[in-house]
Amino acid sequence: MNSIVSDKVKRLPNDPGVYIMKDVDENVIYVGKAKNLKKRVGQYFLRKQEHIKVRNMVSKVADFDFFVVNDEVEALALENNLIKKYKPYYNILLKDSKTYAYIKINLKQDFPYFEISRRLNKNDRYFGPYMAGVTAKDVLSIIDYAFPLRKCKLPLAENKKAIKPCLFKEMHMCKAPCAKLISKEEYRKIVDDAIKFLKGDTKEVEDILSKKMQIASQNENYETALIIRDRLKMLEKLKSRVITSLGSLVDYDVFNLVTNGEFSAMCVLVIRGGKLQGVQTFDILNFLDESEAYTQFIMQYYNSHPLIVDEIIMPNVDTNEIELYLNDKTKKKITVTKPVIDSVKYQLLVIADKNARMHIEKNLDRNIKAVNASIGAVRQLKADLSLSREPKRIECYDISHTYGTYTVASMSVLINGEKAPKMYRKFKIESVEFIDDFASMKEVLTRRMERLKDDDISFSSMPDLIVIDGGKGQLGIAVEVLEKYHYPNDLISLAKREEEVFKPHESRPYILKKGSYSLRLVQLVRDEAHRFAITFNRQLRAKGMFKGGLESIAGVGPATRRALLGKYRTIENIKNASVTDLKDTKGVSKATAENIYRHFHKSI
């Protein structure tokens, strides 16, 4: 333990708070929380650590910061925010998982309707997620045929005039509140019945659909009868997932973390209405403490999944702080249960344990490759390019334009060798009016460095390595800008043709071995920046967001733009040209010349 760390440990308060461990390059490698900062942080340095990962982390700590908070809930919230900001290597980092579809309804409306959604909104009530052979679309179609509720999103304020009902009314699939054919009270009873079904009570729906199928068949409406038959089959699939030993209407989320010493997985069982609705398994690459792993995972999990259940089941770890955090987050009572051995709830943990172990075994080779391609590639890149530090955060910048117009730039980001799309940023170039990639790169890097103290999580994070898409020229511009801002870390450029890597003040390029993980790493961040820039360029063109240039002028297409820019070089010169001069440009008619002149002189 160095003297800086030793002195800080002695001066730590006995208050709750959050601590940030840093390595010699000032990279944040771990964020933790503590009920007692002095006691918790001191444990890392004053005790012999049994776990290899903890010993490895402690051996890399050159300094640490800490924040004092009022209580455990504040500590958890701050820890969660700092993990999202820094993405430390030794913390649980939940990758953006597949976003499952939910069925939602806004019960504050007079005549609410069910719809499918992947986005969360505090005003809505959610049901799901649906997976493993049953989709939210399937379940919503059962509701549509069983309950005569709204299928449209028409505003239905009470003072609105009644309108003619649509085809769904004739098909007996809607009670037509738009035509004022049902009261709010009667409509709400139907909604309540549909909610009972979504919570697991399938008997009434089965009876309704069976009768409707029989009626359709008797009326020789065989197409409708076949559709309803398919809905009944889907209902059977839902019923088959019942865990008989559970209550018929119980909802649980079950979490179980399993490790083989090198790789770990968190299995989540989704129990809805006493049925095993689905299983999700997540790779967990790093964690130092099992209890903190659960806390960090669950906080991140419920950032992207609605907390529908009132009870969460976990193994025998400290659950009190998770309860406190979730209760504060949802403003309702959430129970975190540690089931006793051989109980019904304990059997759910056994199921989760088996699924997690199967996941680890099945994906062992893939996980080894993933480590080599991510943090392993970061270490290899440091060695191959003789960088000053491991580039835990890599940023790449690319310029995109269309014939000299619509110029934009992008910033892609890798954290610990993996894509971090939420950290990507885009720029509309404002100071350059012609094809000048150097000037555009100068603008975007200047704007990026100016925002180092910004509230934006991505801009406020200092990169360990900046990659410029281009050769020596682009690198020279980057050096000029970054030296002005005293950028302390590494900078390279990657030339497309031969994939040569250039470093400042070095004439000879570095050639990374073809197929190596280090080359793949810089190619990945470059390709992501290129893709992101092109996508942004297309989006702005489609939206007509560049109103000050040539692209919005009638009669000026790509060929004409090229001719004008080739002759006049800048937008300012085109603006100052007369109608006669413009008409002399190849491909520009008198009418087009007048359109161009009027466009730039309309305020005169």
N, C-alpha and C positions, 0 to 999 in steps of 0.2 A: 504494500500500500504506500503510494507516494505521499509526500508531506502535504500537498494541497488537499488530497482526499482525507488524510488523517486529521488535519485541522478542522475541516468542514464537519466531519463526523462528530467531533467533540463539541462543536457549537450548534448542533442540531437541536431543535426544540422537541418537547414531548407532546406535540400537537398532531392532530390528523393532517394529512397532506398528500402531495404527489411529488415523486422524485424522478429525475431524468438522468440516466447514466450516459456519459459520452466517452468516446475513444480518443486517442491521441490526435486525430484529425478533426475533433469536435463533431463527429457524426453522432447522432442520437442512436444508441444501440438498445436501450430498454427504457420503458416508462412503467412505473409502478405506483401503487397507492399504499397508504399505511394509516392505521389508527394512531400509531405513535411513530413519528418519523425517526427519532433518535434510535429507538429500539430496532425498528425494521431495517433501516439502512445499515446500522452497525452490525447486524447479523451477517451481512455479506462479507464484511472485511475482518470481523473479530472472531469468526468461527471457521473451522475447517469445513469446507463444503463437500458434501458427499456426492452430489450429482455432477456429472462431467460437464453438462451444459452450463450449470451455474458457475463452475470453476472457470470454464472458458470465457464466459461473459465477464466475470470479476477480473480476470487477468487482463482484459482489454480496457478496463475503466481507467481513464486518466483524470476525469473530473466528473462532477455531478452538480445539478441544480435542483432546487426544491421549491415548492409552493405550499404555504400553510392555508388550510381551508377551515370552515366552521364544523363540518361533520362528515360522516362516511358517504352520504349521498352526494355532497359536493365533490368529494374526492373521486368517486366513481365517474361522475359526469366529466370532470376535468381530465381524468385519465383517458376516458374514451375519446375526447376531443384531441388530446395530444397524440394518441396512437394514430388517429385518422390523419393528423397533420404530418407526423414524422415517419410513420410506417417503420418502426424500429425492427431490426432483424430478429431480436429475441422475444418479441411479443407475438401473441396470436394475431394473425392478419387474415381475416376472412375475405377471400377473393369474392368479387362480384359473382354470385351464383346465378343459376337460371332463375328468372323471376316467374314464379308460377302465377297462373291466373286465379283470381278470386271472383266470387259473385258478390256484388255490393248493392246496397239500397240506402237511400237517404230518407229516414223515417220522419224528418222534419217537414217534408212535402205533404200537401193535402192528399195527393194521389200518387204515392211513390211507385217506382217501377224497379225491377231487378235488371242489372246489366253486368257485363264482364269487365273487369279492370285489373291492371297490373300496377297501378299507381295508388298510393295511400293518401287518404284524405280524412282528417279528423271528424268531419261532419257525417261520414258514412259508416254503416255497419257492414262488416265483411263476413263471408262464409267461405271456407276452404282451408288450405289450398287443395286442388284436385290433381291427382297424379296416378301413375301406374295403371293406365288403361281406361281411366275415367277422367274426362276433361270438364272444365267449367262450362264449356259449350254444351256438352252432353246433359249436364245437370240442369242448365238453364232451359234446354229444350223440353225436359220433363216438366218443369214449372210452367212453361208456355202452354203445353197441352193439358195440364191438370188444373190450372187456375186461370180464370178469365181476367187477367190483369193487363195493364197497359203494356204495349210493345213499342210505343213511340216516345219521343222526348218533347212533345208539344207543351208549351207553357199553359197551365190550366188554372189561372187565377179565377177567383169566384166572380169577379166582375166581367170576365170574358164572355162573349156571346157564344151560345151553344153552336157547334158546327155539325155538319153531316158526318155520321160515323163511317169508318172505313170498312174494308173487307173483313177484318178480324172480328167485327161485331156479327156479321152474317155467318161467320164460321164458328160462332160461340166461343171464341178465344179471348174476347175482351168485353167488359161491361160498358165500354164507351163513356167514361167520365167526361170526355171532350164534348159529348152531346148532352151532358147533364142527365144521364140515364141511371145513375147510381149515386147514393149519398156517400159522404166521407166515412160515416160510421160503418156502413155496409161494406164499403171497399176495404176498410182497415181490417175487418174480420177475415176477408180473403187473404190479405197480406199476412196476418197472424198465422193462418193455416199453412201458408207457404213457408214461413219461417220455422214452424214446427217440423216440416219435412226436412228443411236444410239442417236442422239440429239433430236429425236422426230418426224421426218418427215417419216411417215409410208406408204404414198400413193404409191410411186414408188415401194417399196418392195412388197406391196399387189398386184400390177399389174403384176410384174415379176413372183411372185409365182403362181398367178392364171393362167397365160399363160403356165408356166411350168407344172402345174398340168393337164391342158387340153391336152397338147402335150403328156405327159406321158400316159394319159388315152387313147388317140387316138391310140397310139402305143402299147396298151395293156400291158404297163408296170405299172400294177396296184399297185405293191408294192411301187414304187417310188411315184405314185400318192397319195397313202394313207399317206406316210410320209409328203409330201408337204401339204396335207390337214390338218394334225396335226399342222404343222407350221403356217398355216393360222388361225387356232383356237387360237393358242398362240398369234398371232398378234392381234386378236380380243380382247383377254384379256388385252393386253397392251393398245389398243385404248379405252377400257371401262373406264380407269382411268383418262381420260382427265377431267380437271377442266375447264369448258367452259368459265368461266369469265377471265381465264388467257390467256396470249399469247401462241401461239402454240409451241414456242421454248424457253420458259423461264426455267431456272434452279435455284432453291433456296434450301437452307438448312434452316429449320425453327426450332427455339429453344423456348421452353416455360417451365418454372419451376413452379410447383404447390406444395403447402404444406398444410397439415391439422393441422399444429401446432406441431405434433409429427413426422410424416413421410412425406417425400417429394419425388417427381419424376420429372425428366426432360424428356420431350417428344421431339423427333426430327422427323420432317416430311422431307422426301426426295422427292423433286419435280424435275423431269427431263422431259424436253420437254413438259412442261405444264401438266404433268401427276403426280398424287400422286403415286409415285413408291413404297413407303413403309413407315412404322412407326416404330420407335425404342423408347422404354421407359426404362429409367434407374432409379434404386432406388438411392436416395441421402439421406444418413444417417445424415450428419452434414453439416451445413454452418452457418456462423455468419452474413454475409451481402449478400443481394440478388445480388447486382451488382458484388461483388467479386465472388459469386457462379457461375454466368454466365461466367465470365472471366476464372476462374479456370477450369470449365467444358469444355469450348470450346477449350482451349489450350490442355487439355488432350485428348479430342475427336479427334482432328486433328493430334495427335501423331500417331494414329492407323488407321485413315481414310484419304484417299487422299482428298485434298481440290480442288474439281472439279469446284464448282460454283464460280461465280463472285459476288453474292449477298447473304447475310445472313439476315434473318428476326428474330427480337427479340422484346420483350416488351419494355416499356419505362424505360430502365436503361442506365447507362453511356456506350456508345458504342465506344467512340473515342479511348480509349486505346486498345480495341480489334482490331479495324481497323488498328491502328499503328502496332500492333504486327503481325497480319496476313499479312499485306502488306510487312513487313520486312522479314517474314518467306518465303513467296511465291515469292517475288520480282515481284508482279503484283498487280494491283488495285483491292482490295476487298472492297465492299460497305456493311456496316452493317446498315440495315434500321429499324427504329422504326415506323411502319405504323400508320396512323391516324385511329381513330375509324370509323367503318362501311366501310372502304376501302376493296378492294379485298384481299389485303395482310393481313389485320387485320383478315379476316375470316379464314385465315390459322392458325393464333394464336388461334382462337376459337376452331378449330378442334384439335389442339395440346393440349389445355387446357382440353377438354373433354376426350381425350385419357389418359392424365396424371391422371386425377381424377378417371377414371375407373380403371386404374392400381393400384392406392393406395388402393381403396376400395376392389378390387379383391384379393390383396396380403397382406391385413392387418395382418391376422393371421401369414402368412409366415414371414413377416417383424418383428413381435414381437418375433417369435422364433429365427430369425436370430440375433437380438440384444442380446437375452439371450445367444445364443450359441457363440457369438463373444466377444464384450466388456464386456457383463455381465459375461461371463465365466472367463474372465481375472480377474475381481474383485473378483469373487467367489474363484478362485484359490489362490489369494493372502491371502484371509481369511482362507481357508482350510489348507494351508501349512505354515501359519504365515510367508509369504515372506516379505522382507524388502520394497518392492515397487510393484506397479501393473506391471506385466510383459507384457508391451505393445509390446516388441519385444522378441520373444521366438525362440531360435535356438536349434535344436536337431541333434545329431551326431550318425551315425550308421556305422558299419564295415561289409563288404560283401566280401566273397572269395569263391573259388571253390577248395575243397580238399587242402586248404593251399596255393593255387596259385591264380593269378588274384586278389590280395587283393586291394580293393578300399574302399573309405569312402565317406559319403555324409553329407551335411548340409542342413536341411530343415528349413524354416523360417515361423513363423506366425507373422503378424502385426495386432495389436488390435484384436487378436483372429481369424483372417482369413488367409488362405493360401496366401503366396506371392511367387509364383513360380519363378518369375524373380529374386528373391533374393537367390534361392537355388544355392548351389555350390557343386562341386564334386572333389574328390582327388584320384589320383593313388598313392597308398602307395609305397614308394621308399626304405625304410630302413629295411623292414621286409621280410624275405624270407621263413617263415614257419607259421604255425597256431599260431599266437600270437596276440589276439585281444587287449591285454593290451598295447603292444608295438605299435600296429597300432593306437590305440586311442591316445597314447602319441604323436605320430608323427602328427596326423591330428590337434589336439588341439594346438600344438606348432606352426604349420604352420598358423593356423587361427589367433592366438594371434600376431604372427609376422607381420600380415598384417593389423593391426588396423589403421595404418596411410596410407593405400593403397588408390589409386585412385578409386578402385573398390567400388561402392556404398554399396554393401552388406558387404564386409569385413571391411569397415571403420566405420560401425555402431556398437556401443557397445550394446550387448544383455542385456536385463534386467534379463533374465533367460536362463540358459543353461541346456538342458535336455540330459542326457546320456542314451543310450539304453543299459541297463544292471543292474547288482546288485551292491553290496558293492565294489567288486573288481574293476570294471570299474570306479566307483565313486572315489575310492581312487587314481587311476591314474590321473583322471581329477583334483582332488584337488591339487595334486603334481604339475601339469603343471600350473594351473591357479593361484596358490599362487605365483609362480615364476614371473608371469606377473602382480601381484597385481590386479587381476580381482576383482572389487568392488561389484559385484552384486550377485544374487542368483544362486545356482547350485543344481540340483537334478538328481537322476537316477531313471529309471522306469524298474523294473524287470518284464519280460514278463509273467511268469507263474501265479502269483497271482496279477499282476498289483500293486505290492507294490512300494511305493515311498520312496526313501532314501535321507536323507539330510546329508551333511558333519558333522562329529563329533557327530552324534546322532545314537545310537545303534538300537532303535526301529523304524520300518517303519511307514509311514503314509498310512492309508487305505482310499482312497477316495470312497465316496458312489457310488455304482453301478448305472449307468444311469445318474449321476450328470453331469452338464455341465463342471465342472472343470476336472473330469476324462476324459470326451470326448475330452477336449482340449489337454491334454497331450498325449492321445492315437492318436489323429489326427496328431500332430507334429511328434510322434514316427513312426506312420505308413507311413507318407509321406517320412521320412528319409529312412526307410526300403525299400520302393518302389523305391525311387530314386537311392539308392545304388545298388539294384539288377539290375535295368535297365542299369545302367552304366557298371556294371560287364558284363552283357550279350553283350552290345554294343562293349566293348573292346575285348571280346572273339571272337565275330563275325568278327571283323576287324583284328584279329591277332596282337593286339597291345602289347602283352607281349612277345616279342621276346627273352628275356634273360633267360627265365625259361625252364621248361620241356615240356610245351604244344606244342612247335613248332618242337619237335623231332619226327622223323618217328618211329612208333612202340610204342610210349609212350602214352597210353590212361589213362583215369581216374583211373582204377584199378592199373595200373603200377605206376602211380604217387603216389597213396596212399601207395603202398608197399615200394617205394623208400624213401618217406618222413618218413614213419614209422620206417624204418631201420636207415636212416642217419640223420634224424631230421632237417637238414638245406640244402639249395642248395649248400653252400660252401663245406660241407662234401661230397656231391655227386660229385661235381667238382673235389675234391682231390682223389676220389676213382679210383682204377685201373680197367681195363676191366675185370680182373679175379674176383675182388670183386663185381663189378656190376653184373656179370653173375650169381653170387651166390644168388642174390636177387630173391625171388619167382616171377615167371611170366616174368622174363627178359631173353630173349634168347641171344645167343652170338652176333647175328647181331644187336639186339637192344642195347646191352652193348657197342658195338663198335660205334653205332650211338651217344649214350649219350657221350662217351668219346671224339669223334671227335667234337661234338657240343661245348664242353667247352674248347677244346684245338686246335680249328681250326686256331688260330693266331700263334701257336707255330711251 
